[in-house]
Amino acid sequence: MSLRTDLGKVRGLGSAKEGVAHWWAQRLTAIALVPLMLWLVINIAHLAGADVKAVQAWIASPVTSVLLILMIVAVFHHMQLGLQVVIEDYVHTEWLKVACIIAVKFAAIALAAISLFAILKIAFAG
Amino acid sequence: MDTRERPLSPHLQVYKPQLTSTLSIMHRMTGVALAVGTLLLVWWLVAASLGGEAFTTIQSIIGSWFGRLLLFGWSFALFYHLCNGIRHLFWDMGKGLDLSAAYRSGWIVVSLAIILTISAWICGYHSMGVL
């Protein structure tokens, strides 16, 4: 016998509400990051000791630019979701907890914007 | 009535460290370390876009012994978090949750993380012409 309401079953989320979206986004970004990070590390290892011209040429190639953009979006989304869980577990003062979560969200978006701008600048303006 | 001083729970320091719990807290610690490490990634991308002195500066910082030590720690944190993350994804599917499987996958994760870290550094030194 299920104790769930008919409406809850139809909506599929039960009583979990937006927690499921957070959990699911954490997993989806994790799956995306497996190939993206392996690709990044292999390429950075190949670029070890390379001069700025070689690094810029690598970033400017279309495949690299697109993969770097996808990587940056997934990394900072995944980072924000993960740090939020850590903050929720250890920061028990309500206002401080909310302030930390907001600060991490803003920082993640700002760092992602800076990275994306740098990638696009190299790709389009050289 | 006297109330006896009861022990507080959990008394983490009296437990023998277990592979499962150690790897669990390591997953969280490497995650936080990697979040700090993104600053280096952003700095590197910005320096590459500026070129000239900005790139020479980060190149020399990463190339220093302390920079390499940081990068080594960061690379191990990345490979560990990646491998253990895949272990978590299998758990999410309900696979490998019994004790023996959890220990087995734990040792696999540790070994793989070490192997991948060393491989990446061999690859890096090889492209620098050192190896």
gemmi code that builds the backbone of each chain (N, CA, C; Angstrom):
import gemmi

chains = {
    "A": [
        ("MET", (0.851, -1.207, 0.000), (0.000, 0.000, 0.000), (0.875, 1.240, 0.000)),
        ("SER", (0.571, 2.179, -0.861), (1.350, 3.414, -0.906), (0.632, 4.495, -0.117)),
        ("LEU", (1.407, 5.281, 0.611), (0.820, 6.370, 1.387), (0.804, 7.680, 0.610)),
        ("ARG", (1.277, 7.609, -0.628), (1.349, 8.851, -1.411), (-0.018, 9.215, -1.967)),
        ("THR", (-0.266, 10.519, -2.091), (-1.547, 10.964, -2.623), (-1.569, 10.772, -4.139)),
        ("ASP", (-2.779, 10.720, -4.695), (-2.919, 10.573, -6.145), (-2.240, 11.715, -6.879)),
        ("LEU", (-2.413, 12.937, -6.354), (-1.809, 14.114, -6.999), (-0.288, 14.007, -6.985)),
        ("GLY", (0.239, 13.546, -5.843), (1.690, 13.381, -5.720), (2.225, 12.383, -6.721)),
        ("LYS", (1.484, 11.291, -6.931), (1.916, 10.272, -7.888), (1.895, 10.821, -9.313)),
        ("VAL", (0.847, 11.584, -9.631), (0.710, 12.133, -10.971), (1.851, 13.110, -11.257)),
        ("ARG", (2.164, 13.943, -10.270), (3.238, 14.925, -10.492), (4.612, 14.266, -10.455)),
        ("GLY", (4.698, 13.099, -9.870), (5.943, 12.333, -9.930), (7.015, 12.740, -8.956)),
        ("LEU", (6.866, 13.852, -8.290), (7.933, 14.321, -7.419), (7.687, 13.980, -5.957)),
        ("GLY", (6.523, 13.453, -5.612), (6.232, 13.157, -4.220), (6.325, 14.410, -3.380)),
        ("SER", (6.883, 14.267, -2.167), (6.971, 15.432, -1.303), (8.309, 16.143, -1.474)),
        ("ALA", (9.112, 15.639, -2.434), (10.474, 16.142, -2.525), (10.562, 17.570, -3.075)),
        ("LYS", (9.604, 17.977, -3.853), (9.592, 19.321, -4.448), (10.914, 19.624, -5.167)),
        ("GLU", (11.498, 20.825, -4.932), (12.629, 21.228, -5.771), (13.932, 20.510, -5.416)),
        ("GLY", (13.944, 19.762, -4.301), (15.159, 19.019, -3.941), (15.566, 18.043, -5.025)),
        ("VAL", (14.576, 17.471, -5.707), (14.869, 16.517, -6.769), (15.593, 17.196, -7.925)),
        ("ALA", (15.176, 18.433, -8.227), (15.814, 19.165, -9.322), (17.283, 19.415, -9.002)),
        ("HIS", (17.577, 19.761, -7.757), (18.960, 19.992, -7.320), (19.770, 18.703, -7.452)),
        ("TRP", (19.202, 17.608, -6.931), (19.864, 16.302, -6.962), (20.154, 15.886, -8.405)),
        ("TRP", (19.128, 16.045, -9.264), (19.239, 15.609, -10.648), (20.254, 16.463, -11.409)),
        ("ALA", (20.238, 17.772, -11.183), (21.185, 18.670, -11.858), (22.617, 18.338, -11.454)),
        ("GLN", (22.814, 17.963, -10.186), (24.137, 17.569, -9.705), (24.641, 16.345, -10.469)),
        ("ARG", (23.747, 15.367, -10.691), (24.131, 14.151, -11.416), (24.368, 14.413, -12.889)),
        ("LEU", (23.465, 15.214, -13.524), (23.623, 15.478, -14.955), (24.921, 16.218, -15.231)),
        ("THR", (25.241, 17.236, -14.410), (26.489, 17.966, -14.619), (27.681, 17.040, -14.352)),
        ("ALA", (27.529, 16.116, -13.376), (28.610, 15.168, -13.092), (28.884, 14.292, -14.312)),
        ("ILE", (27.816, 13.759, -14.926), (27.976, 12.899, -16.109), (28.638, 13.676, -17.243)),
        ("ALA", (28.193, 14.930, -17.430), (28.770, 15.750, -18.503), (30.250, 16.028, -18.242)),
        ("LEU", (30.601, 16.199, -16.968), (31.969, 16.584, -16.633), (32.971, 15.437, -16.754)),
        ("VAL", (32.504, 14.186, -16.736), (33.451, 13.058, -16.849), (34.256, 13.161, -18.154)),
        ("PRO", (33.604, 13.175, -19.337), (34.409, 13.307, -20.564), (35.066, 14.679, -20.698)),
        ("LEU", (34.352, 15.735, -20.275), (34.895, 17.086, -20.454), (36.191, 17.304, -19.659)),
        ("MET", (36.228, 16.821, -18.415), (37.426, 17.028, -17.603), (38.578, 16.152, -18.082)),
        ("LEU", (38.266, 14.910, -18.513), (39.333, 14.057, -19.044), (39.945, 14.700, -20.284)),
        ("TRP", (39.067, 15.230, -21.147), (39.528, 15.936, -22.346), (40.393, 17.140, -21.959)),
        ("LEU", (39.953, 17.908, -20.974), (40.698, 19.109, -20.560), (42.081, 18.752, -20.021)),
        ("VAL", (42.121, 17.743, -19.135), (43.404, 17.393, -18.512), (44.393, 16.880, -19.557)),
        ("ILE", (43.917, 16.039, -20.486), (44.804, 15.532, -21.536), (45.391, 16.696, -22.340)),
        ("ASN", (44.526, 17.663, -22.703), (44.992, 18.779, -23.523), (45.910, 19.719, -22.759)),
        ("ILE", (45.604, 19.951, -21.464), (46.473, 20.828, -20.669), (47.837, 20.166, -20.460)),
        ("ALA", (47.832, 18.834, -20.284), (49.106, 18.123, -20.146), (49.936, 18.268, -21.425)),
        ("HIS", (49.259, 18.243, -22.587), (49.980, 18.425, -23.847), (50.485, 19.851, -24.014)),
        ("LEU", (49.797, 20.808, -23.354), (50.183, 22.218, -23.486), (51.242, 22.631, -22.462)),
        ("ALA", (51.677, 21.681, -21.609), (52.645, 22.028, -20.557), (53.874, 22.686, -21.158)),
        ("GLY", (54.178, 23.872, -20.664), (55.366, 24.579, -21.123), (55.194, 25.314, -22.452)),
        ("ALA", (53.979, 25.243, -23.044), (53.743, 25.905, -24.326), (53.686, 27.423, -24.149)),
        ("ASP", (54.054, 28.169, -25.203), (53.986, 29.631, -25.097), (52.551, 30.110, -25.344)),
        ("VAL", (52.350, 31.426, -25.144), (50.997, 31.975, -25.192), (50.356, 31.802, -26.572)),
        ("LYS", (51.192, 31.879, -27.628), (50.649, 31.741, -28.999), (50.013, 30.353, -29.196)),
        ("ALA", (50.710, 29.323, -28.699), (50.205, 27.959, -28.840), (48.927, 27.752, -28.023)),
        ("VAL", (48.898, 28.336, -26.812), (47.720, 28.205, -25.963), (46.524, 28.915, -26.595)),
        ("GLN", (46.778, 30.131, -27.117), (45.697, 30.890, -27.773), (45.187, 30.168, -29.015)),
        ("ALA", (46.097, 29.592, -29.777), (45.694, 28.867, -30.986), (44.829, 27.661, -30.641)),
        ("TRP", (45.194, 26.998, -29.513), (44.395, 25.841, -29.088), (42.990, 26.278, -28.675)),
        ("ILE", (42.919, 27.352, -27.845), (41.617, 27.826, -27.357), (40.762, 28.327, -28.522)),
        ("ALA", (41.394, 28.982, -29.513), (40.651, 29.619, -30.596), (40.034, 28.632, -31.574)),
        ("SER", (40.528, 27.373, -31.598), (39.944, 26.433, -32.552), (38.499, 26.137, -32.138)),
        ("PRO", (37.589, 26.054, -33.157), (36.148, 25.951, -32.856), (35.787, 24.826, -31.889)),
        ("VAL", (36.339, 23.639, -32.100), (36.004, 22.499, -31.237), (36.398, 22.796, -29.793)),
        ("THR", (37.625, 23.319, -29.620), (38.090, 23.637, -28.275), (37.204, 24.696, -27.623)),
        ("SER", (36.910, 25.775, -28.366), (36.093, 26.860, -27.803), (34.761, 26.328, -27.290)),
        ("VAL", (34.088, 25.543, -28.126), (32.767, 25.038, -27.737), (32.875, 24.107, -26.533)),
        ("LEU", (33.862, 23.200, -26.566), (34.024, 22.265, -25.444), (34.399, 23.010, -24.156)),
        ("LEU", (35.234, 24.045, -24.280), (35.601, 24.830, -23.099), (34.378, 25.549, -22.522)),
        ("ILE", (33.532, 26.085, -23.412), (32.319, 26.777, -22.951), (31.404, 25.793, -22.206)),
        ("LEU", (31.200, 24.610, -22.806), (30.372, 23.588, -22.143), (30.970, 23.199, -20.793)),
        ("MET", (32.313, 23.047, -20.764), (33.006, 22.648, -19.537), (32.821, 23.706, -18.453)),
        ("ILE", (32.993, 24.978, -18.815), (32.877, 26.062, -17.835), (31.455, 26.100, -17.245)),
        ("VAL", (30.436, 25.996, -18.106), (29.055, 26.030, -17.629), (28.792, 24.856, -16.676)),
        ("ALA", (29.232, 23.651, -17.076), (29.001, 22.469, -16.237), (29.789, 22.551, -14.931)),
        ("VAL", (31.038, 23.000, -15.003), (31.885, 23.094, -13.802), (31.267, 24.037, -12.769)),
        ("PHE", (30.890, 25.235, -13.209), (30.415, 26.200, -12.216), (29.008, 25.883, -11.719)),
        ("HIS", (28.198, 25.227, -12.554), (26.892, 24.774, -12.073), (27.085, 23.672, -11.013)),
        ("HIS", (27.944, 22.703, -11.353), (28.233, 21.584, -10.446), (28.856, 22.091, -9.137)),
        ("MET", (29.780, 23.051, -9.255), (30.442, 23.617, -8.075), (29.425, 24.300, -7.159)),
        ("GLN", (28.541, 25.096, -7.755), (27.536, 25.796, -6.942), (26.628, 24.810, -6.219)),
        ("LEU", (26.181, 23.766, -6.932), (25.290, 22.774, -6.311), (25.989, 22.056, -5.164)),
        ("GLY", (27.257, 21.692, -5.377), (28.019, 20.959, -4.364), (28.292, 21.812, -3.141)),
        ("LEU", (28.756, 23.052, -3.348), (29.071, 23.923, -2.218), (27.810, 24.256, -1.418)),
        ("GLN", (26.668, 24.340, -2.122), (25.408, 24.612, -1.410), (25.105, 23.513, -0.397)),
        ("VAL", (25.315, 22.253, -0.802), (25.064, 21.125, 0.106), (26.006, 21.182, 1.307)),
        ("VAL", (27.285, 21.502, 1.036), (28.271, 21.597, 2.118), (27.864, 22.699, 3.102)),
        ("ILE", (27.465, 23.857, 2.568), (27.055, 24.978, 3.424), (25.826, 24.586, 4.254)),
        ("GLU", (24.860, 23.951, 3.597), (23.631, 23.550, 4.313), (23.926, 22.565, 5.444)),
        ("ASP", (24.983, 21.750, 5.254), (25.324, 20.761, 6.280), (26.045, 21.373, 7.474)),
        ("TYR", (26.888, 22.377, 7.235), (27.772, 22.843, 8.306), (27.430, 24.223, 8.853)),
        ("VAL", (26.731, 25.065, 8.106), (26.416, 26.412, 8.606), (24.994, 26.390, 9.165)),
        ("HIS", (24.875, 26.552, 10.489), (23.566, 26.377, 11.111), (22.873, 27.681, 11.459)),
        ("THR", (23.609, 28.816, 11.359), (22.967, 30.115, 11.584), (22.236, 30.498, 10.303)),
        ("GLU", (20.906, 30.643, 10.412), (20.082, 30.776, 9.215), (20.530, 31.906, 8.275)),
        ("TRP", (20.735, 33.127, 8.832), (21.077, 34.254, 7.944), (22.434, 34.046, 7.271)),
        ("LEU", (23.374, 33.451, 8.033), (24.716, 33.223, 7.504), (24.685, 32.159, 6.407)),
        ("LYS", (23.851, 31.124, 6.647), (23.708, 30.055, 5.664), (23.184, 30.623, 4.339)),
        ("VAL", (22.117, 31.418, 4.439), (21.538, 32.011, 3.230), (22.550, 32.935, 2.551)),
        ("ALA", (23.274, 33.734, 3.363), (24.265, 34.662, 2.804), (25.371, 33.903, 2.068)),
        ("CYS", (25.822, 32.790, 2.657), (26.883, 31.985, 2.018), (26.397, 31.392, 0.702)),
        ("ILE", (25.178, 30.865, 0.707), (24.641, 30.251, -0.513), (24.519, 31.288, -1.625)),
        ("ILE", (24.037, 32.489, -1.253), (23.907, 33.561, -2.250), (25.290, 33.970, -2.768)),
        ("ALA", (26.251, 34.104, -1.852), (27.613, 34.509, -2.250), (28.212, 33.491, -3.221)),
        ("VAL", (28.028, 32.188, -2.923), (28.572, 31.147, -3.801), (27.903, 31.192, -5.179)),
        ("LYS", (26.576, 31.421, -5.188), (25.860, 31.514, -6.471), (26.385, 32.671, -7.303)),
        ("PHE", (26.517, 33.834, -6.667), (27.011, 35.014, -7.388), (28.428, 34.775, -7.893)),
        ("ALA", (29.285, 34.200, -7.018), (30.679, 33.958, -7.401), (30.755, 32.984, -8.573)),
        ("ALA", (29.925, 31.923, -8.529), (29.944, 30.921, -9.599), (29.556, 31.563, -10.933)),
        ("ILE", (28.513, 32.386, -10.906), (28.053, 33.018, -12.149), (29.088, 34.026, -12.649)),
        ("ALA", (29.678, 34.797, -11.727), (30.690, 35.788, -12.118), (31.911, 35.103, -12.721)),
        ("LEU", (32.404, 34.041, -12.066), (33.592, 33.337, -12.567), (33.311, 32.691, -13.923)),
        ("ALA", (32.086, 32.157, -14.081), (31.720, 31.561, -15.367), (31.691, 32.639, -16.450)),
        ("ALA", (31.120, 33.812, -16.138), (31.034, 34.905, -17.118), (32.433, 35.373, -17.519)),
        ("ILE", (33.331, 35.512, -16.540), (34.715, 35.940, -16.829), (35.392, 34.921, -17.748)),
        ("SER", (35.230, 33.632, -17.425), (35.857, 32.581, -18.227), (35.318, 32.567, -19.654)),
        ("LEU", (33.982, 32.657, -19.773), (33.364, 32.619, -21.103), (33.815, 33.812, -21.930)),
        ("PHE", (33.919, 34.994, -21.286), (34.368, 36.186, -22.007), (35.795, 35.986, -22.520)),
        ("ALA", (36.660, 35.417, -21.652), (38.058, 35.200, -22.037), (38.138, 34.235, -23.215)),
        ("ILE", (37.346, 33.141, -23.174), (37.359, 32.153, -24.268), (36.895, 32.806, -25.574)),
        ("LEU", (35.770, 33.552, -25.495), (35.210, 34.172, -26.712), (36.142, 35.243, -27.261)),
        ("LYS", (36.812, 35.974, -26.350), (37.752, 37.017, -26.798), (38.895, 36.390, -27.599)),
        ("ILE", (39.421, 35.273, -27.095), (40.503, 34.586, -27.809), (39.996, 34.038, -29.143)),
        ("ALA", (38.763, 33.486, -29.111), (38.209, 32.863, -30.319), (37.913, 33.895, -31.408)),
        ("PHE", (37.375, 35.052, -31.016), (36.927, 36.028, -32.030), (37.899, 37.172, -32.258)),
        ("ALA", (38.569, 37.621, -31.176), (39.440, 38.800, -31.331), (40.915, 38.427, -31.364)),
        ("GLY", (41.228, 37.167, -31.109), (42.612, 36.702, -31.177), (43.492, 37.166, -30.019)),
    ],
    "B": [
        ("MET", (17.432, 14.100, 41.761), (18.000, 12.916, 41.136), (19.231, 13.270, 40.310)),
        ("ASP", (20.280, 12.472, 40.525), (21.508, 12.702, 39.758), (21.363, 12.169, 38.341)),
        ("THR", (21.703, 13.010, 37.384), (21.740, 12.486, 36.017), (23.185, 12.191, 35.653)),
        ("ARG", (23.375, 10.990, 35.191), (24.715, 10.560, 34.811), (25.200, 11.355, 33.586)),
        ("GLU", (26.500, 11.706, 33.588), (27.087, 12.359, 32.410), (27.141, 11.349, 31.279)),
        ("ARG", (26.244, 11.534, 30.330), (26.218, 10.563, 29.239), (27.198, 10.952, 28.133)),
        ("PRO", (27.760, 9.969, 27.459), (28.684, 10.310, 26.363), (27.917, 10.941, 25.200)),
        ("LEU", (28.554, 11.909, 24.570), (27.929, 12.534, 23.427), (28.151, 11.659, 22.195)),
        ("SER", (27.154, 11.628, 21.357), (27.259, 10.839, 20.139), (27.143, 11.764, 18.931)),
        ("PRO", (27.817, 11.590, 17.832), (28.792, 10.536, 17.587), (30.188, 10.901, 18.104)),
        ("HIS", (30.864, 9.911, 18.661), (32.231, 10.080, 19.127), (33.180, 9.645, 18.025)),
        ("LEU", (33.362, 10.528, 17.040), (34.105, 10.111, 15.847), (35.527, 9.668, 16.150)),
        ("GLN", (36.145, 10.281, 17.211), (37.568, 9.993, 17.440), (37.818, 8.602, 18.019)),
        ("VAL", (36.766, 7.914, 18.537), (36.983, 6.574, 19.066), (36.811, 5.487, 18.004)),
        ("TYR", (36.331, 5.898, 16.830), (36.162, 4.902, 15.771), (37.466, 4.643, 15.051)),
        ("LYS", (37.696, 3.383, 14.688), (38.821, 3.066, 13.824), (38.483, 3.641, 12.437)),
        ("PRO", (39.415, 4.364, 11.819), (39.104, 4.908, 10.487), (38.771, 3.794, 9.506)),
        ("GLN", (37.686, 3.985, 8.758), (37.294, 2.975, 7.776), (37.484, 3.526, 6.377)),
        ("LEU", (37.749, 2.649, 5.429), (37.942, 3.092, 4.047), (36.709, 3.849, 3.564)),
        ("THR", (35.528, 3.300, 3.847), (34.294, 3.885, 3.324), (34.067, 5.309, 3.826)),
        ("SER", (34.244, 5.506, 5.154), (34.001, 6.845, 5.695), (35.108, 7.811, 5.283)),
        ("THR", (36.355, 7.310, 5.218), (37.478, 8.172, 4.813), (37.288, 8.660, 3.382)),
        ("LEU", (36.910, 7.747, 2.487), (36.713, 8.130, 1.090), (35.532, 9.072, 0.947)),
        ("SER", (34.526, 8.899, 1.818), (33.349, 9.762, 1.759), (33.701, 11.208, 2.087)),
        ("ILE", (34.461, 11.409, 3.170), (34.821, 12.783, 3.536), (35.838, 13.336, 2.556)),
        ("MET", (36.675, 12.428, 1.980), (37.627, 12.885, 0.961), (36.907, 13.407, -0.283)),
        ("HIS", (35.769, 12.806, -0.608), (35.016, 13.258, -1.776), (34.581, 14.713, -1.579)),
        ("ARG", (34.135, 14.994, -0.373), (33.685, 16.355, -0.062), (34.869, 17.324, -0.015)),
        ("MET", (35.967, 16.889, 0.615), (37.131, 17.782, 0.729), (37.749, 18.076, -0.634)),
        ("THR", (37.838, 17.044, -1.500), (38.390, 17.296, -2.830), (37.445, 18.182, -3.642)),
        ("GLY", (36.142, 18.043, -3.406), (35.171, 18.898, -4.095), (35.387, 20.361, -3.742)),
        ("VAL", (35.563, 20.633, -2.447), (35.794, 22.013, -2.009), (37.141, 22.508, -2.545)),
        ("ALA", (38.157, 21.635, -2.509), (39.481, 22.016, -3.029), (39.394, 22.350, -4.519)),
        ("LEU", (38.612, 21.564, -5.254), (38.465, 21.811, -6.688), (37.743, 23.123, -6.956)),
        ("ALA", (36.802, 23.475, -6.062), (36.109, 24.756, -6.195), (37.123, 25.896, -6.083)),
        ("VAL", (38.076, 25.771, -5.145), (39.137, 26.777, -5.021), (40.025, 26.738, -6.266)),
        ("GLY", (40.277, 25.516, -6.762), (41.117, 25.333, -7.943), (40.552, 25.982, -9.197)),
        ("THR", (39.228, 26.184, -9.267), (38.648, 26.832, -10.451), (39.202, 28.245, -10.610)),
        ("LEU", (39.623, 28.868, -9.477), (40.196, 30.211, -9.561), (41.444, 30.204, -10.448)),
        ("LEU", (42.248, 29.137, -10.323), (43.452, 29.015, -11.139), (43.085, 28.862, -12.616)),
        ("LEU", (42.042, 28.061, -12.879), (41.580, 27.848, -14.248), (41.116, 29.164, -14.873)),
        ("VAL", (40.314, 29.932, -14.101), (39.812, 31.217, -14.592), (40.989, 32.173, -14.839)),
        ("TRP", (41.917, 32.212, -13.897), (43.093, 33.070, -14.017), (43.877, 32.715, -15.278)),
        ("TRP", (44.052, 31.403, -15.512), (44.798, 30.938, -16.676), (44.118, 31.360, -17.984)),
        ("LEU", (42.782, 31.218, -18.055), (42.036, 31.601, -19.250), (42.136, 33.105, -19.490)),
        ("VAL", (41.993, 33.907, -18.412), (42.068, 35.361, -18.539), (43.478, 35.767, -18.974)),
        ("ALA", (44.491, 35.147, -18.373), (45.879, 35.456, -18.725), (46.144, 35.113, -20.192)),
        ("ALA", (45.578, 33.991, -20.651), (45.752, 33.603, -22.052), (45.093, 34.617, -22.975)),
        ("SER", (43.952, 35.178, -22.551), (43.259, 36.161, -23.388), (43.997, 37.496, -23.404)),
        ("LEU", (44.693, 37.820, -22.311), (45.447, 39.079, -22.258), (46.790, 38.940, -22.958)),
        ("GLY", (47.378, 37.746, -22.867), (48.678, 37.508, -23.467), (49.788, 38.277, -22.758)),
        ("GLY", (50.952, 38.350, -23.402), (52.072, 39.145, -22.888), (52.458, 38.826, -21.466)),
        ("GLU", (52.582, 39.893, -20.646), (53.119, 39.746, -19.302), (52.200, 38.926, -18.392)),
        ("ALA", (50.880, 39.093, -18.573), (49.918, 38.368, -17.734), (50.133, 36.857, -17.860)),
        ("PHE", (50.383, 36.401, -19.094), (50.557, 34.962, -19.288), (51.919, 34.498, -18.776)),
        ("THR", (52.942, 35.334, -18.990), (54.280, 34.972, -18.483), (54.248, 34.820, -16.966)),
        ("THR", (53.504, 35.723, -16.304), (53.398, 35.679, -14.838), (52.808, 34.356, -14.365)),
        ("ILE", (51.632, 33.961, -14.900), (50.982, 32.732, -14.425), (51.810, 31.515, -14.834)),
        ("GLN", (52.455, 31.605, -15.999), (53.315, 30.506, -16.453), (54.446, 30.265, -15.452)),
        ("SER", (55.062, 31.373, -14.958), (56.182, 31.219, -14.023), (55.691, 30.786, -12.649)),
        ("ILE", (54.472, 31.217, -12.260), (53.923, 30.793, -10.962), (53.602, 29.296, -10.991)),
        ("ILE", (52.943, 28.842, -12.076), (52.616, 27.419, -12.192), (53.898, 26.585, -12.319)),
        ("GLY", (54.911, 27.167, -12.977), (56.158, 26.445, -13.194), (57.039, 26.326, -11.958)),
        ("SER", (56.791, 27.185, -10.949), (57.607, 27.134, -9.729), (57.314, 25.850, -8.953)),
        ("TRP", (58.196, 25.523, -7.990), (57.990, 24.261, -7.257), (56.672, 24.297, -6.492)),
        ("PHE", (56.323, 25.475, -5.939), (55.071, 25.563, -5.187), (53.863, 25.455, -6.123)),
        ("GLY", (53.990, 26.072, -7.294), (52.923, 25.993, -8.294), (52.690, 24.563, -8.741)),
        ("ARG", (53.801, 23.865, -8.961), (53.682, 22.454, -9.387), (53.085, 21.586, -8.286)),
        ("LEU", (53.447, 21.902, -7.040), (52.900, 21.150, -5.898), (51.381, 21.344, -5.828)),
        ("LEU", (50.956, 22.629, -5.977), (49.518, 22.939, -5.980), (48.823, 22.198, -7.114)),
        ("LEU", (49.424, 22.268, -8.297), (48.826, 21.649, -9.478), (48.764, 20.131, -9.327)),
        ("PHE", (49.788, 19.563, -8.673), (49.788, 18.115, -8.446), (48.627, 17.729, -7.519)),
        ("GLY", (48.487, 18.474, -6.425), (47.391, 18.231, -5.482), (46.041, 18.392, -6.163)),
        ("TRP", (45.970, 19.447, -6.993), (44.722, 19.722, -7.691), (44.392, 18.609, -8.683)),
        ("SER", (45.403, 18.103, -9.387), (45.160, 17.039, -10.368), (44.723, 15.750, -9.659)),
        ("PHE", (45.343, 15.439, -8.498), (44.902, 14.246, -7.778), (43.468, 14.431, -7.274)),
        ("ALA", (43.168, 15.633, -6.748), (41.808, 15.917, -6.259), (40.789, 15.728, -7.378)),
        ("LEU", (41.158, 16.205, -8.579), (40.253, 16.087, -9.725), (40.003, 14.630, -10.085)),
        ("PHE", (41.091, 13.833, -10.205), (40.926, 12.438, -10.598), (40.208, 11.635, -9.512)),
        ("TYR", (40.523, 11.947, -8.249), (39.839, 11.236, -7.169), (38.340, 11.548, -7.178)),
        ("HIS", (38.008, 12.847, -7.273), (36.603, 13.270, -7.248), (35.845, 12.710, -8.458)),
        ("LEU", (36.544, 12.650, -9.596), (35.937, 12.110, -10.823), (35.639, 10.613, -10.670)),
        ("CYS", (36.650, 9.850, -10.217), (36.469, 8.395, -10.078), (35.439, 8.071, -8.994)),
        ("ASN", (35.557, 8.759, -7.846), (34.614, 8.480, -6.769), (33.208, 8.970, -7.129)),
        ("GLY", (33.139, 10.018, -7.980), (31.846, 10.509, -8.466), (31.144, 9.440, -9.289)),
        ("ILE", (31.920, 8.726, -10.119), (31.352, 7.632, -10.917), (30.861, 6.526, -9.970)),
        ("ARG", (31.621, 6.273, -8.873), (31.203, 5.287, -7.867), (29.846, 5.696, -7.271)),
        ("HIS", (29.721, 7.002, -7.014), (28.446, 7.504, -6.479), (27.309, 7.322, -7.477)),
        ("LEU", (27.601, 7.517, -8.770), (26.557, 7.361, -9.790), (26.058, 5.920, -9.834)),
        ("PHE", (26.976, 4.951, -9.636), (26.552, 3.550, -9.584), (25.684, 3.299, -8.351)),
        ("TRP", (26.065, 3.909, -7.220), (25.242, 3.773, -6.012), (23.853, 4.346, -6.241)),
        ("ASP", (23.821, 5.500, -6.983), (22.522, 6.139, -7.269), (21.611, 5.203, -8.056)),
        ("MET", (22.220, 4.305, -8.848), (21.426, 3.335, -9.609), (21.147, 2.082, -8.779)),
        ("GLY", (21.567, 2.118, -7.510), (21.323, 0.990, -6.623), (22.298, -0.158, -6.793)),
        ("LYS", (23.426, 0.095, -7.457), (24.409, -0.971, -7.705), (25.625, -0.820, -6.787)),
        ("GLY", (26.135, -1.946, -6.311), (27.371, -1.955, -5.527), (27.233, -1.405, -4.124)),
        ("LEU", (26.051, -1.538, -3.546), (25.822, -0.941, -2.226), (26.198, -1.852, -1.058)),
        ("ASP", (26.406, -3.151, -1.305), (26.744, -4.003, -0.162), (28.190, -3.769, 0.250)),
        ("LEU", (28.514, -4.172, 1.487), (29.775, -3.790, 2.115), (31.006, -4.209, 1.311)),
        ("SER", (31.021, -5.475, 0.840), (32.212, -5.945, 0.134), (32.390, -5.196, -1.182)),
        ("ALA", (31.272, -4.930, -1.878), (31.357, -4.195, -3.143), (31.814, -2.757, -2.899)),
        ("ALA", (31.346, -2.153, -1.797), (31.729, -0.776, -1.487), (33.224, -0.674, -1.196)),
        ("TYR", (33.767, -1.707, -0.520), (35.210, -1.713, -0.254), (36.002, -1.932, -1.539)),
        ("ARG", (35.501, -2.881, -2.354), (36.194, -3.180, -3.615), (36.249, -1.931, -4.499)),
        ("SER", (35.069, -1.292, -4.700), (35.045, -0.108, -5.558), (35.875, 1.020, -4.946)),
        ("GLY", (35.935, 1.075, -3.615), (36.744, 2.097, -2.948), (38.216, 1.972, -3.296)),
        ("TRP", (38.733, 0.735, -3.222), (40.143, 0.525, -3.564), (40.389, 0.770, -5.034)),
        ("ILE", (39.408, 0.408, -5.887), (39.561, 0.664, -7.332), (39.682, 2.170, -7.579)),
        ("VAL", (38.824, 2.949, -6.887), (38.830, 4.409, -7.054), (40.193, 4.986, -6.658)),
        ("VAL", (40.712, 4.547, -5.495), (42.002, 5.066, -5.015), (43.115, 4.718, -6.011)),
        ("SER", (43.136, 3.457, -6.474), (44.182, 3.036, -7.416), (44.088, 3.818, -8.716)),
        ("LEU", (42.860, 3.914, -9.261), (42.674, 4.617, -10.531), (43.093, 6.074, -10.428)),
        ("ALA", (42.737, 6.718, -9.302), (43.075, 8.136, -9.121), (44.587, 8.325, -9.123)),
        ("ILE", (45.299, 7.412, -8.454), (46.765, 7.504, -8.411), (47.352, 7.263, -9.803)),
        ("ILE", (46.851, 6.212, -10.491), (47.361, 5.892, -11.827), (47.123, 7.047, -12.803)),
        ("LEU", (45.893, 7.614, -12.781), (45.566, 8.705, -13.700), (46.401, 9.950, -13.410)),
        ("THR", (46.618, 10.238, -12.116), (47.417, 11.420, -11.752), (48.841, 11.274, -12.276)),
        ("ILE", (49.445, 10.106, -12.011), (50.826, 9.891, -12.457), (50.903, 9.933, -13.992)),
        ("SER", (49.921, 9.309, -14.668), (49.904, 9.318, -16.133), (49.849, 10.737, -16.673)),
        ("ALA", (48.988, 11.573, -16.076), (48.843, 12.951, -16.551), (50.162, 13.716, -16.397)),
        ("TRP", (50.869, 13.463, -15.298), (52.139, 14.170, -15.079), (53.234, 13.659, -15.986)),
        ("ILE", (53.220, 12.356, -16.260), (54.188, 11.820, -17.227), (53.936, 12.458, -18.595)),
        ("CYS", (52.654, 12.537, -18.955), (52.254, 13.149, -20.225), (52.701, 14.611, -20.271)),
        ("GLY", (52.503, 15.340, -19.165), (52.890, 16.753, -19.090), (54.387, 16.947, -19.234)),
        ("TYR", (55.154, 16.151, -18.483), (56.615, 16.280, -18.554), (57.130, 15.831, -19.911)),
        ("HIS", (56.428, 14.846, -20.508), (56.821, 14.376, -21.833), (56.664, 15.498, -22.862)),
        ("SER", (55.542, 16.248, -22.809), (55.347, 17.314, -23.792), (56.276, 18.500, -23.537)),
        ("MET", (56.818, 18.601, -22.300), (57.813, 19.648, -22.040), (59.191, 19.211, -22.503)),
        ("GLY", (59.294, 17.939, -22.931), (60.577, 17.437, -23.401), (61.489, 16.976, -22.286)),
        ("VAL", (60.956, 16.902, -21.051), (61.779, 16.481, -19.918), (61.918, 14.960, -19.910)),
        ("LEU", (60.815, 14.288, -20.286), (60.860, 12.824, -20.270), (60.926, 12.283, -21.711)),
    ],
}
model = gemmi.Model(1)
for chain_id, residues in chains.items():
    chain = gemmi.Chain(chain_id)
    for i, (resn, *xyz) in enumerate(residues, 1):
        res = gemmi.Residue()
        res.name, res.seqid = resn, gemmi.SeqId(i, " ")
        for name, pos in zip(("N", "CA", "C"), xyz):
            atom = gemmi.Atom()
            atom.name, atom.element = name, gemmi.Element(name[0])
            atom.pos, atom.b_iso = gemmi.Position(*pos), 0.0
            res.add_atom(atom)
        chain.add_residue(res)
    model.add_chain(chain)
structure = gemmi.Structure()
structure.add_model(model)
structure.setup_entities()
